[in-house]
Amino acid sequence: MYVTSRELGVDSKYTCSDLHGEEDYGGGVACGISNLACSVADTLADEGDGYLASEQVRIDNRSGRSSEELLGFDCQQRGSAAAGGEGGAAPEVITVTREDFASMPVMPLVASAGPPEGWLPAHMVNVLYAESEPQTMDMTLLDTPVQVRATPVLYDWDLGDGNTISTTDPGEPYPSEAVSSTYRYEGWYDVTLTTTFSGQFSVAGGPWQDIDGTIEVTSEPIPIYSKSLESRLVNPDVPVDEDEDPWVPERTAETEGRKDPDATHREV
């Protein structure tokens, strides 16, 4: 995927009507007048000081079959870098689109929820956090090295009980409660993180350029058990097995957590 500028000659594939269409008749007329004025200026200019009417097109060769999209027309001074220099072809400008960005292997963030044991008491704070380092990927376009950078900008948490959180804060491990929630009922829940990434690209080590649009990547669900701690009578003659975890039952249809009837969406 790249953008190129080339001379708008008699054999050009495009006209102003291709850009503006019937619904923008005035724009098409203005475009034609602009291109004609450029040609007249070229005719009247001294030799070597003229102007070049050009068309800008986006070339998409990702599928193996090259296709073109007309972006616009321009009037460039002959001999300028934009016009390709002295007698040279116009330079090909490499760009990375949102579609290119979405096709790249951006990895889901490593998300964390609750204590390491995988359970927490009902109504106890459930701390949420995720890795937030940018990811960089290398590719080659037109034999030119291109680096793409994906940066997390928004974190959407689904707690599994109907409650959701949107935040620009990746959160931190306990004892931080910057991004947190609680469960109302006992049972198993899945915590799911969907991260929105913005993108930038750098051509041959050049400056970073923004990619239009963002992409979303969902992490693997985190199973967590919410336990209702209630006082119960126990048999004092039965010794406590400290090696056995009595809090987490097997996950079955009967042990799934209930939905919160008062669930809300919060922005943190």
C-alpha positions as a Markdown table, in Angstrom:
| # | Residue | x | y | z |
|---|---|---|---|---|
| 1 | Met | 0.0 | 0.0 | 0.0 |
| 2 | Tyr | 1.5 | 3.3 | -1.1 |
| 3 | Val | 0.7 | 6.7 | -2.6 |
| 4 | Thr | 2.3 | 7.9 | -5.8 |
| 5 | Ser | 2.1 | 11.1 | -7.8 |
| 6 | Arg | 2.4 | 11.0 | -11.6 |
| 7 | Glu | 2.0 | 13.4 | -14.6 |
| 8 | Leu | -1.5 | 14.1 | -15.7 |
| 9 | Gly | -0.9 | 13.6 | -19.4 |
| 10 | Val | -3.1 | 12.9 | -22.4 |
| 11 | Asp | -3.0 | 9.2 | -21.6 |
| 12 | Ser | -4.1 | 9.7 | -18.0 |
| 13 | Lys | -6.5 | 7.1 | -16.6 |
| 14 | Tyr | -8.5 | 9.7 | -14.6 |
| 15 | Thr | -10.4 | 13.0 | -15.2 |
| 16 | Cys | -12.0 | 15.4 | -12.7 |
| 17 | Ser | -15.3 | 13.7 | -13.1 |
| 18 | Asp | -13.7 | 10.5 | -11.5 |
| 19 | Leu | -13.0 | 12.4 | -8.4 |
| 20 | His | -16.1 | 14.6 | -8.0 |
| 21 | Gly | -18.8 | 12.7 | -9.9 |
| 22 | Glu | -22.2 | 14.0 | -11.1 |
| 23 | Glu | -23.3 | 15.0 | -7.6 |
| 24 | Asp | -20.4 | 17.5 | -7.3 |
| 25 | Tyr | -20.6 | 19.1 | -10.7 |
| 26 | Gly | -19.2 | 22.4 | -9.5 |
| 27 | Gly | -16.2 | 20.7 | -7.9 |
| 28 | Gly | -15.5 | 18.9 | -11.2 |
| 29 | Val | -15.6 | 22.2 | -13.1 |
| 30 | Ala | -13.2 | 23.8 | -10.6 |
| 31 | Cys | -10.9 | 20.9 | -10.8 |
| 32 | Gly | -10.8 | 21.0 | -14.6 |
| 33 | Ile | -10.1 | 24.8 | -14.5 |
| 34 | Ser | -7.3 | 24.3 | -12.1 |
| 35 | Asn | -5.7 | 21.6 | -14.2 |
| 36 | Leu | -6.1 | 23.8 | -17.3 |
| 37 | Ala | -4.6 | 26.8 | -15.6 |
| 38 | Cys | -1.6 | 24.6 | -14.6 |
| 39 | Ser | -1.1 | 23.6 | -18.3 |
| 40 | Val | -1.4 | 27.2 | -19.4 |
| 41 | Ala | 1.2 | 28.3 | -16.9 |
| 42 | Asp | 3.4 | 25.6 | -18.1 |
| 43 | Thr | 3.1 | 26.7 | -21.7 |
| 44 | Leu | 3.8 | 30.4 | -20.8 |
| 45 | Ala | 6.7 | 29.6 | -18.4 |
| 46 | Asp | 10.3 | 29.8 | -19.5 |
| 47 | Glu | 11.9 | 26.5 | -20.4 |
| 48 | Gly | 12.6 | 24.4 | -17.4 |
| 49 | Asp | 10.5 | 26.7 | -15.1 |
| 50 | Gly | 7.1 | 25.3 | -16.0 |
| 51 | Tyr | 4.5 | 23.4 | -14.0 |
| 52 | Leu | 3.2 | 19.9 | -14.1 |
| 53 | Ala | -0.4 | 18.8 | -13.6 |
| 54 | Ser | -0.3 | 15.6 | -11.7 |
| 55 | Glu | -2.7 | 13.0 | -10.2 |
| 56 | Gln | -2.2 | 11.3 | -6.8 |
| 57 | Val | -3.3 | 7.7 | -6.5 |
| 58 | Arg | -3.2 | 5.1 | -3.7 |
| 59 | Ile | -1.8 | 1.8 | -4.9 |
| 60 | Asp | -3.0 | -1.3 | -3.0 |
| 61 | Asn | -1.0 | -4.4 | -3.9 |
| 62 | Arg | -1.7 | -6.4 | -0.7 |
| 63 | Ser | -3.8 | -9.1 | -2.4 |
| 64 | Gly | -1.3 | -9.7 | -5.2 |
| 65 | Arg | -3.5 | -7.7 | -7.7 |
| 66 | Ser | -2.7 | -4.1 | -7.9 |
| 67 | Ser | -5.6 | -1.7 | -7.6 |
| 68 | Glu | -5.8 | 2.1 | -7.6 |
| 69 | Glu | -7.8 | 4.8 | -5.8 |
| 70 | Leu | -7.7 | 8.4 | -7.1 |
| 71 | Leu | -7.0 | 10.8 | -4.3 |
| 72 | Gly | -6.8 | 14.1 | -6.1 |
| 73 | Phe | -5.0 | 16.4 | -8.5 |
| 74 | Asp | -2.2 | 18.9 | -8.0 |
| 75 | Cys | -0.1 | 21.5 | -9.9 |
| 76 | Gln | 3.6 | 21.0 | -9.1 |
| 77 | Gln | 6.6 | 23.0 | -10.2 |
| 78 | Arg | 8.9 | 21.2 | -12.6 |
| 79 | Gly | 12.2 | 20.3 | -11.1 |
| 80 | Ser | 10.8 | 20.3 | -7.5 |
| 81 | Ala | 11.2 | 17.3 | -5.2 |
| 82 | Ala | 7.5 | 16.8 | -5.3 |
| 83 | Ala | 7.5 | 16.6 | -9.0 |
| 84 | Gly | 10.2 | 14.0 | -9.1 |
| 85 | Gly | 13.3 | 16.2 | -9.7 |
| 86 | Glu | 14.9 | 17.0 | -13.0 |
| 87 | Gly | 13.2 | 14.7 | -15.5 |
| 88 | Gly | 12.7 | 12.0 | -12.9 |
| 89 | Ala | 9.6 | 10.1 | -12.0 |
| 90 | Ala | 7.5 | 11.3 | -9.0 |
| 91 | Pro | 8.5 | 9.7 | -5.8 |
| 92 | Glu | 6.3 | 6.9 | -4.3 |
| 93 | Val | 5.1 | 7.8 | -0.8 |
| 94 | Ile | 4.6 | 4.8 | 1.5 |
| 95 | Thr | 1.7 | 4.9 | 3.8 |
| 96 | Val | 0.1 | 2.5 | 6.3 |
| 97 | Thr | -3.7 | 2.4 | 6.4 |
| 98 | Arg | -6.0 | 1.3 | 9.2 |
| 99 | Glu | -6.6 | -1.9 | 7.1 |
| 100 | Asp | -2.9 | -2.6 | 7.0 |
| 101 | Phe | -2.7 | -1.9 | 10.8 |
| 102 | Ala | -5.6 | -4.3 | 11.5 |
| 103 | Ser | -3.9 | -7.1 | 9.5 |
| 104 | Met | -0.7 | -6.9 | 11.6 |
| 105 | Pro | -0.1 | -9.4 | 14.5 |
| 106 | Val | -0.8 | -7.0 | 17.4 |
| 107 | Met | -0.7 | -9.2 | 20.5 |
| 108 | Pro | -3.5 | -9.1 | 23.1 |
| 109 | Leu | -2.4 | -7.5 | 26.4 |
| 110 | Val | -1.7 | -9.7 | 29.4 |
| 111 | Ala | -4.6 | -8.9 | 31.7 |
| 112 | Ser | -4.8 | -9.6 | 35.4 |
| 113 | Ala | -7.8 | -9.7 | 37.8 |
| 114 | Gly | -8.3 | -10.7 | 41.4 |
| 115 | Pro | -5.8 | -12.5 | 43.6 |
| 116 | Pro | -3.4 | -15.1 | 42.1 |
| 117 | Glu | -5.4 | -17.9 | 43.8 |
| 118 | Gly | -8.3 | -17.3 | 41.3 |
| 119 | Trp | -11.0 | -16.5 | 43.8 |
| 120 | Leu | -12.0 | -13.6 | 46.1 |
| 121 | Pro | -14.8 | -13.0 | 48.6 |
| 122 | Ala | -18.0 | -11.5 | 47.3 |
| 123 | His | -18.0 | -7.7 | 47.8 |
| 124 | Met | -14.2 | -7.6 | 48.1 |
| 125 | Val | -12.3 | -5.3 | 45.7 |
| 126 | Asn | -11.3 | -7.0 | 42.5 |
| 127 | Val | -8.2 | -5.2 | 41.2 |
| 128 | Leu | -7.8 | -5.0 | 37.4 |
| 129 | Tyr | -4.7 | -4.2 | 35.5 |
| 130 | Ala | -2.9 | -4.9 | 32.2 |
| 131 | Glu | 0.5 | -4.5 | 30.6 |
| 132 | Ser | 0.6 | -1.3 | 28.7 |
| 133 | Glu | 3.9 | -1.2 | 26.7 |
| 134 | Pro | 3.7 | -0.3 | 23.0 |
| 135 | Gln | 4.4 | -3.1 | 20.5 |
| 136 | Thr | 6.6 | -2.6 | 17.4 |
| 137 | Met | 6.5 | -4.7 | 14.3 |
| 138 | Asp | 8.7 | -4.7 | 11.2 |
| 139 | Met | 7.6 | -5.0 | 7.6 |
| 140 | Thr | 8.9 | -4.2 | 4.1 |
| 141 | Leu | 7.1 | -2.1 | 1.5 |
| 142 | Leu | 8.6 | -1.4 | -2.0 |
| 143 | Asp | 11.9 | -2.8 | -0.7 |
| 144 | Thr | 11.8 | -0.2 | 2.1 |
| 145 | Pro | 11.9 | -1.1 | 5.8 |
| 146 | Val | 8.8 | 0.1 | 7.6 |
| 147 | Gln | 8.2 | -0.1 | 11.4 |
| 148 | Val | 4.7 | 0.0 | 12.9 |
| 149 | Arg | 4.1 | 0.9 | 16.5 |
| 150 | Ala | 0.8 | -0.1 | 18.3 |
| 151 | Thr | 0.1 | 1.8 | 21.5 |
| 152 | Pro | -2.7 | 1.0 | 24.0 |
| 153 | Val | -5.0 | 4.0 | 24.5 |
| 154 | Leu | -8.2 | 2.6 | 25.9 |
| 155 | Tyr | -9.1 | -0.4 | 28.1 |
| 156 | Asp | -12.6 | -1.9 | 28.2 |
| 157 | Trp | -13.2 | -4.4 | 31.0 |
| 158 | Asp | -16.2 | -6.8 | 31.0 |
| 159 | Leu | -16.6 | -8.3 | 34.5 |
| 160 | Gly | -18.9 | -11.1 | 33.3 |
| 161 | Asp | -21.8 | -10.1 | 35.6 |
| 162 | Gly | -23.1 | -7.3 | 33.4 |
| 163 | Asn | -20.8 | -4.6 | 34.8 |
| 164 | Thr | -18.3 | -3.0 | 32.5 |
| 165 | Ile | -15.5 | -0.4 | 32.8 |
| 166 | Ser | -13.9 | 1.9 | 30.2 |
| 167 | Thr | -10.6 | 3.6 | 31.2 |
| 168 | Thr | -7.4 | 5.1 | 29.8 |
| 169 | Asp | -5.6 | 3.8 | 32.9 |
| 170 | Pro | -4.0 | 0.4 | 32.5 |
| 171 | Gly | -4.3 | -0.1 | 36.3 |
| 172 | Glu | -1.7 | -1.4 | 38.8 |
| 173 | Pro | -1.4 | -4.5 | 41.0 |
| 174 | Tyr | -2.8 | -4.5 | 44.5 |
| 175 | Pro | -2.8 | -2.5 | 46.8 |
| 176 | Ser | -3.7 | 0.0 | 44.0 |
| 177 | Glu | -7.4 | 0.2 | 43.4 |
| 178 | Ala | -7.2 | 2.6 | 40.5 |
| 179 | Val | -9.2 | 0.2 | 38.3 |
| 180 | Ser | -11.3 | -2.2 | 40.4 |
| 181 | Ser | -14.8 | -3.7 | 40.9 |
| 182 | Thr | -16.7 | -6.0 | 43.2 |
| 183 | Tyr | -19.0 | -9.0 | 42.7 |
| 184 | Arg | -22.4 | -9.1 | 44.3 |
| 185 | Tyr | -23.0 | -12.8 | 44.1 |
| 186 | Glu | -21.2 | -16.1 | 44.6 |
| 187 | Gly | -20.1 | -18.0 | 41.5 |
| 188 | Trp | -17.8 | -18.2 | 38.5 |
| 189 | Tyr | -17.2 | -15.2 | 36.3 |
| 190 | Asp | -15.1 | -14.4 | 33.2 |
| 191 | Val | -13.2 | -11.1 | 33.2 |
| 192 | Thr | -12.4 | -10.0 | 29.6 |
| 193 | Leu | -10.3 | -7.1 | 28.5 |
| 194 | Thr | -10.6 | -5.4 | 25.1 |
| 195 | Thr | -7.8 | -3.0 | 24.3 |
| 196 | Thr | -8.0 | -0.2 | 21.7 |
| 197 | Phe | -4.7 | 0.5 | 20.0 |
| 198 | Ser | -3.6 | 3.6 | 18.1 |
| 199 | Gly | -0.9 | 3.2 | 15.5 |
| 200 | Gln | 2.1 | 5.0 | 14.0 |
| 201 | Phe | 4.5 | 4.0 | 11.3 |
| 202 | Ser | 8.1 | 5.0 | 10.4 |
| 203 | Val | 9.6 | 4.6 | 6.9 |
| 204 | Ala | 13.3 | 3.8 | 6.8 |
| 205 | Gly | 14.0 | 5.1 | 10.3 |
| 206 | Gly | 12.2 | 8.4 | 9.6 |
| 207 | Pro | 9.8 | 10.3 | 11.9 |
| 208 | Trp | 6.7 | 8.5 | 13.3 |
| 209 | Gln | 3.5 | 9.2 | 11.4 |
| 210 | Asp | 0.0 | 8.6 | 12.7 |
| 211 | Ile | -2.2 | 5.9 | 11.2 |
| 212 | Asp | -5.8 | 7.0 | 10.7 |
| 213 | Gly | -8.1 | 5.0 | 12.9 |
| 214 | Thr | -7.7 | 2.5 | 15.7 |
| 215 | Ile | -8.0 | -1.2 | 16.2 |
| 216 | Glu | -9.3 | -3.4 | 19.0 |
| 217 | Val | -7.7 | -6.6 | 20.4 |
| 218 | Thr | -9.4 | -8.8 | 23.0 |
| 219 | Ser | -7.4 | -10.7 | 25.6 |
| 220 | Glu | -8.1 | -14.2 | 26.8 |
| 221 | Pro | -10.9 | -14.3 | 29.5 |
| 222 | Ile | -9.7 | -14.6 | 33.1 |
| 223 | Pro | -11.9 | -17.1 | 35.2 |
| 224 | Ile | -12.4 | -15.9 | 38.7 |
| 225 | Tyr | -14.6 | -17.3 | 41.5 |
| 226 | Ser | -16.5 | -15.0 | 43.9 |
| 227 | Lys | -17.1 | -16.7 | 47.2 |
| 228 | Ser | -19.8 | -15.7 | 49.7 |
| 229 | Leu | -18.1 | -16.0 | 53.1 |
| 230 | Glu | -20.8 | -17.1 | 55.6 |
| 231 | Ser | -20.4 | -18.4 | 59.2 |
| 232 | Arg | -21.1 | -22.2 | 59.3 |
| 233 | Leu | -21.0 | -24.8 | 62.0 |
| 234 | Val | -18.1 | -27.3 | 61.5 |
| 235 | Asn | -17.2 | -30.6 | 63.1 |
| 236 | Pro | -14.4 | -29.9 | 65.6 |
| 237 | Asp | -13.4 | -33.5 | 65.5 |
| 238 | Val | -12.4 | -33.3 | 61.8 |
| 239 | Pro | -8.9 | -31.8 | 61.3 |
| 240 | Val | -8.4 | -29.0 | 58.9 |
| 241 | Asp | -6.6 | -30.0 | 55.7 |
| 242 | Glu | -4.4 | -27.0 | 55.1 |
| 243 | Asp | -3.2 | -28.4 | 51.7 |
| 244 | Glu | -6.7 | -28.4 | 50.3 |
| 245 | Asp | -8.4 | -25.2 | 49.0 |
| 246 | Pro | -12.0 | -25.4 | 50.2 |
| 247 | Trp | -13.1 | -22.2 | 48.4 |
| 248 | Val | -13.1 | -22.9 | 44.7 |
| 249 | Pro | -15.6 | -25.5 | 43.5 |
| 250 | Glu | -15.5 | -27.0 | 40.0 |
| 251 | Arg | -17.0 | -24.9 | 37.3 |
| 252 | Thr | -20.4 | -26.2 | 36.4 |
| 253 | Ala | -23.7 | -24.7 | 35.3 |
| 254 | Glu | -24.7 | -24.8 | 39.0 |
| 255 | Thr | -21.7 | -22.8 | 40.1 |
| 256 | Glu | -21.9 | -20.0 | 37.4 |
| 257 | Gly | -22.3 | -16.5 | 38.9 |
| 258 | Arg | -25.6 | -14.6 | 38.6 |
| 259 | Lys | -25.9 | -11.4 | 36.6 |
| 260 | Asp | -26.1 | -8.2 | 38.6 |
| 261 | Pro | -29.6 | -6.7 | 38.1 |
| 262 | Asp | -28.1 | -3.2 | 38.9 |
| 263 | Ala | -25.1 | -3.6 | 36.5 |
| 264 | Thr | -23.7 | -0.3 | 35.2 |
| 265 | His | -21.0 | 0.9 | 32.8 |
| 266 | Arg | -18.4 | 3.1 | 34.4 |
| 267 | Glu | -15.7 | 5.3 | 33.0 |
| 268 | Val | -12.6 | 5.6 | 35.2 |
